[in-house]
Amino acid sequence: MKWTSMLAIYVLFWAFSVFLVLPWGVRTTDEAGGDYVAGQAESAPHEFRLGRLALHVTIVATALFALFVANYRFGWVTPQMLDLFNRDSVYGHG
């Protein structure tokens, strides 16, 4: 696989990992014991730490990407294994 393809795939893993990591450790203002700002939603996070979020996202994305590359290299799960409509050809029944 070319390095440019690997970079593009890593960026996709990073972008999708943001949605996995966003809810981790989020506390509302009520849970944190803080004061609400006028117009603030009750479900809004009390404080947002971009650096911590970016670090967690990078760790998760790197781990998932490493699994992806290892699967690409060793062929643990192939596209033929995921073909639900033509299962017989995978197992030699047809």
N, C-alpha and C positions, 0 to 999 in steps of 0.2 A: 504494500500500500504506500502511495506517495505521502510525503510529509505534509503537503498541502491538504490532502484529503483527511489525514489524521487531525490536522489543526481545525478544519471545518467541523469534523465530527465532535472534537473536544468542545468547541464553542457551543454546539447544539446540546451536548451533555451539560455544560455549565448553565446554559439558559433554562433548560428543563429542571435542573437541580434547584434553581431559585424557588420554584413552586413547592418543592419537597421540603425545603429548609425554612421558608418564611414563617410557618406557625410554631417553630421550635422556641420554647421559652418566652413566648409572648405573654405579657401580663397587661391587663387593662388598667386604667387609672384607678378604678375601684379596688382591684386586687392589690395594687401597689400602695394604696392609701393616699393617693395624691388628690389634688383639687382639679375639677373639670374647668376647661376653658370654654367660654361662651360659644355655642354652636358645635362643640365636640360630640361625636357619636360615642355612646357608652361602650361600644365594642372596639373603639380605636386603641391601638397600643399606647402604653404610657410613655415609653421612649423608644426611639428607633436607632439602633447602632449599625450603621452601614459597614464599618470595618469588620465587626464580628460576623455579620451576615455574609460578607464576601469571603471571609476565611472559612466558614462552615460550608458554603456553597462550593468553594474550591476543593475542599477535602472530599466532599461527597462526589463531586463531578470527577475528580481524579480517580477515586476508587472504582466508580462505575465504568469509567473509560478504560481503566486497567483490565477490568473483567471483559470488556468488549474486545480489546486488543488480544487478550489471551484466548478468547473464544475464536477470534478471527484466525489466530495462529494455529491453534490446536484442533479446531473444528468440533467443539463439544456439542453445539447446537447448530445444525445446518438448515438452510431454507427448506430442504426436502422434508426434514422432520416436522416442520411447521405447516406443511401442506395438508390441510384437513380434508380436502376434497379428493385427494389421490393417495390415500394412506397405503393401499395395497402394494404400490410400486416400491415404497420405502422398505417394506418388510419381505419383499420377494414373493408375494402371493399373486402377482398378476402380470 
